[in-house]
Amino acid sequence: MEVKEIECKSCLTPCGIEGIDYAINPYIGCQHSCNYCYADFMKRFTGHSGEDWGQFVDVRTNIAEVLAKELEKKKPGSVWLSSVTDCYQPLERKFQLTKGILEAFAASKNGRKFELQILTKSSLVERDFGVLKELNAEVGLTVNTLQDKCSKAIEPFASPASERIRVLKKAKKSGLKTYAFFGPVLPGITDLEALFSEMQDLDFVFVEMLNTKPTVLARMIPLMKKEFPEEFRQWNELMGNPEQYYESLKKEATRLEKQFGLKVKAVIKH
């Protein structure tokens, strides 16, 4: 893993995702090395085109200071941490960039007018429950299986699935608004009904289909054939007709939303 400390000129980046005004990415690259990650397109914009995704991280060391200045000028809106990295990846324990970002929002009168949404695969988010609650932030964790064995194979350096679920439930009990990101839904791996049942007390969920672009499938297909050969037999529809797979997923999410009374904010298509 190549780790490089850099400085940035901006923090709050306009976001094209519906319902989100700004994104904040404290790091470039991600240690979690999730095999299904489609953020590898960032390599060509950040000087890492010849490197493997998941094998480098640029640490934007001054990002909290940059944010503090921006908060006095920017129009308040919704903010997502993070869109192309994980703001609580292991390096956060050392560099505490995300913690500094949250503290900058809390210290600014204008900063408190922003709506914050966190999405991570790390139990480290538990460290910041205090300031997240103070900021009335929404806290979400990505979960696509209840089985630690599966999550370890697919998301090798993220927190185990059981840890993420524990943290979500603790966040809910502490008074935080909480959600789960069920994604990507992987045939043979993801038991969507079991996920809804386990986390039906959350405020809402997102459901996401797998991004089937070539760079993702180039990682996922060999992994599935090696680690989950029987489960891989269920991938025909996903790879052969992604549109039909999405429609089936959307129908299933609608059914489970009614069954468990757990709001589905969106079924995300790629």
Secondary structure, DSSP 8 states (H G I E B T S, - for coil): -EEEEE--S---EE--STT--EE--SEES-TT--TT--GGGGGGGTT-TTS-TTSEEEEETTHHHHHHHHTTTS---EEEE-SSS-TTSTTHHHH-HHHHHHHHHHH-TTGGGSEEEEEES-GGGGGGHHHHHHTT-EEEEE-S-S-HHHHHHHSTTS--HHHHHHHHHHHHHTT-EEEEEEEEE-TTT--HHHHHHHTTTSSEEEEEE----HHHHHHHHHHHHHH-HHHHGGGHHHHH-HHHHHHHHHHHHHHHHHHHT--EEEEE--
